[in-house]
Amino acid sequence: MELQVKDGSFHSAVQQAKRLLEQRRVLAVMGDRLTLCSFALASPIKGSLVGAATTEDEGVSLAQNIRPDLLICSADLETGYGLNLLRRVKKVVPTCQTLIVLVRETQENVQEALEACADGVIFKSTLGTGHGDLISALQTIAQGGVYYPEPIRRLAAPESPRADLPELIEALTPRELEVVGAVARGLKNNAIAEYLGISLETVKTHVGNAMDKLAARDRTQMAVTALLYGLIDPLD
């Protein structure tokens, strides 16, 4: 793939990423040193970067010490596993948002990333293609949303009900499912209210009810659980 570094859209994306990461403390954990160094020196990243590593254990140790706002990591690491890193960082720094880059575009990998409650999931193959996947992910996560683009949602939804998932406490209503589906597409409450033609307070009520029924601790886990149970249409 040829990266059009002189293209105006490329420079626009760089500036947009820089704005999105302002005032944020970013920890980067990548699987090889060349990628990590290149990422750390990129102009949108270097001003916000507070730590960088290539292994799972180093990443967890840094997260404990510097308590970042955002973890950006790859699934493949020098030692350890990026998805285990997500789980461990979420335990030691629950407020840290997480964005993971997957190399293998398989249902198993996507479902594992969602089960780790990643706030954003993108494929490595989308980077530098001009489709804005990384920028869209940073923008959505910065606004407190979850970023699961359509290819991710499609692979996350099981083809048939999974036997390993416990039975739901209570079925969600059709309106609650609409709201959860909108959350999974990255929409915030204001946008959901406008999209569905209902009040903001009604949206908040539906989100709260859905979280209770899905035993979810936050919006990310709510969206993840709904996708894994096949409750929402991943293509909607």
C-alpha positions in Angstrom: 0.0 0.0 0.0 1.3 3.4 -0.9 0.8 6.1 1.8 0.0 9.4 0.2 1.9 11.6 2.7 1.6 14.8 0.6 -2.1 14.4 0.2 -4.2 17.2 1.9 -6.5 14.7 3.6 -3.4 13.0 5.2 -2.3 16.2 6.8 -5.9 17.0 7.8 -6.1 13.7 9.6 -2.8 14.3 11.4 -4.1 17.6 12.7 -7.4 16.2 13.7 -5.8 13.4 15.6 -3.6 15.9 17.4 -6.6 17.9 18.5 -8.5 14.8 19.7 -5.5 13.7 21.9 -4.9 17.1 23.5 -5.1 17.0 27.3 -5.1 13.2 27.2 -2.5 10.9 28.7 -1.8 8.2 26.2 -0.1 4.8 26.8 1.0 3.0 23.7 1.9 -0.8 23.7 2.8 -2.2 20.3 4.2 -5.6 19.3 7.5 -4.5 17.8 9.9 -1.8 18.5 9.9 -0.2 15.0 6.1 0.2 15.1 6.3 1.5 18.6 9.0 4.1 17.9 7.3 5.2 14.7 4.0 5.6 16.6 5.6 7.4 19.5 7.3 9.9 17.3 4.2 10.7 15.2 3.3 14.3 15.7 -0.3 13.7 16.8 0.9 11.2 19.4 4.2 12.4 20.9 2.7 15.4 22.8 0.2 13.2 24.6 2.3 10.1 25.1 3.2 9.4 28.7 4.4 5.8 28.3 5.3 3.2 25.7 6.1 -0.5 25.8 6.3 -3.7 23.7 5.2 -6.3 26.3 2.1 -7.1 28.3 3.8 -6.9 31.7 5.5 -3.6 30.9 2.2 -2.2 29.7 0.4 -3.2 33.0 3.3 -1.8 35.1 3.2 1.5 33.2 -0.6 1.7 33.5 -0.4 1.2 37.3 2.3 3.9 37.6 1.1 6.6 35.2 -2.7 5.9 35.2 -3.3 6.9 31.5 -6.6 8.2 30.1 -6.2 6.1 26.9 -4.4 2.9 26.0 -3.7 2.2 22.4 -2.3 -1.3 21.8 -1.9 -4.0 19.2 -3.1 -7.5 19.8 0.3 -9.1 19.0 3.0 -8.1 21.5 6.7 -8.8 21.8 5.7 -11.0 24.8 2.2 -11.5 26.2 -1.0 -10.8 24.5 -2.8 -7.5 23.8 -6.2 -8.7 24.8 -4.9 -9.9 28.2 -3.3 -6.4 28.5 -6.7 -4.8 28.0 -8.3 -6.9 30.7 -5.5 -6.3 33.2 -5.4 -2.5 32.6 -9.1 -2.3 33.0 -8.7 -3.8 36.4 -5.9 -1.5 37.7 -7.2 1.6 36.0 -11.0 1.2 35.4 -11.3 4.8 34.0 -8.7 4.1 31.2 -10.3 3.9 27.8 -8.8 1.3 25.4 -8.4 1.0 21.7 -7.0 -2.2 20.2 -5.7 -2.8 16.7 -6.3 -6.4 15.5 -4.1 -8.1 12.9 -6.2 -11.2 12.4 -9.7 -10.4 11.1 -11.5 -13.4 12.5 -14.7 -13.7 14.5 -12.8 -15.3 17.4 -10.4 -12.4 17.7 -13.2 -9.8 17.4 -15.3 -11.5 20.0 -12.3 -11.8 22.3 -11.7 -8.1 22.0 -15.3 -7.3 22.8 -15.2 -9.7 25.8 -12.2 -7.7 27.0 -14.5 -4.7 26.9 -12.3 -2.7 24.5 -13.8 0.8 23.9 -12.7 0.7 20.3 -11.6 -2.1 17.9 -10.1 -1.6 14.5 -8.3 -3.8 12.0 -4.7 -3.1 11.1 -5.6 -3.4 7.4 -7.7 -0.2 7.7 -4.7 2.0 8.9 -3.5 4.5 6.3 -6.3 3.6 3.8 -7.9 7.0 3.8 -11.2 5.6 5.3 -10.5 7.5 8.6 -10.9 4.5 10.8 -8.3 5.5 13.4 -9.5 9.1 13.4 -13.1 8.0 13.8 -12.1 5.7 16.6 -10.2 8.5 18.5 -13.1 10.9 17.9 -15.8 8.5 19.2 -13.8 7.4 22.2 -12.9 11.0 23.1 -16.6 11.8 23.2 -17.2 8.8 25.6 -18.7 6.5 22.9 -17.7 3.0 21.8 -16.2 2.5 18.4 -17.2 -0.8 16.7 -17.4 -0.1 12.9 -19.7 -2.3 10.8 -17.0 -5.0 10.0 -16.3 -5.4 13.7 -20.0 -5.6 14.6 -20.7 -8.1 11.9 -17.9 -10.5 13.1 -18.9 -9.9 16.8 -22.5 -11.2 16.3 -22.7 -15.0 16.7 -24.3 -17.0 13.9 -26.3 -18.9 16.5 -26.9 -18.5 20.2 -23.7 -19.3 22.2 -24.2 -22.0 24.8 -21.6 -20.6 27.1 -23.5 -17.4 27.8 -25.7 -17.3 30.9 -29.5 -16.7 30.4 -30.5 -13.1 30.5 -32.1 -11.8 33.7 -34.9 -10.2 31.7 -35.6 -9.6 28.0 -35.0 -6.2 26.6 -37.9 -4.2 25.1 -37.8 -3.3 21.4 -37.1 0.3 22.3 -34.3 -0.7 24.6 -32.8 -2.8 21.9 -32.9 0.2 19.5 -31.1 2.4 22.0 -28.5 -0.3 22.7 -27.9 -0.7 19.0 -27.4 3.0 18.6 -24.8 2.9 21.5 -23.0 0.1 19.7 -22.7 2.3 16.6 -21.0 4.9 18.7 -23.9 7.4 19.2 -24.1 9.4 22.4 -27.4 10.0 24.2 -28.2 13.4 22.5 -27.7 11.8 19.1 -29.8 8.8 20.0 -32.6 11.0 21.2 -32.6 12.9 17.9 -32.3 9.8 15.9 -35.2 8.0 17.6 -37.3 11.1 18.1 -37.5 10.7 21.9 -36.4 12.8 24.8 -32.9 12.7 26.3 -34.3 11.6 29.7 -36.1 8.7 28.0 -32.9 7.6 26.3 -31.1 7.7 29.7 -33.9 5.6 31.2 -33.6 3.0 28.4 -29.8 2.9 28.8 -30.1 2.4 32.5 -32.7 -0.4 32.1 -30.7 -2.1 29.5 -27.6 -2.0 31.6 -29.4 -3.6 34.5 -30.9 -6.3 32.3 -27.6 -7.1 30.7 -25.7 -6.9 34.1 -23.4 -4.3 32.4 -21.3 -1.9 34.5 -21.0 0.7 31.7 -22.1 1.5 28.1 -19.2 -0.4 26.6 -20.0 -3.6 28.4 -23.7 -3.1 27.6 -22.9 -2.8 23.8 -20.5 -5.7 24.0 -23.0 -8.0 25.7 -25.8 -7.2 23.3 -23.6 -8.0 20.3 -22.3 -11.2 21.8 -25.8 -12.4 22.6 -26.9 -11.5 19.1 -29.6 -9.1 20.4 -28.9 -6.3 17.9 -28.5 -6.3 14.2 -24.8 -5.7 13.5 -25.6 -4.2 10.1 -28.2 -1.8 11.3 
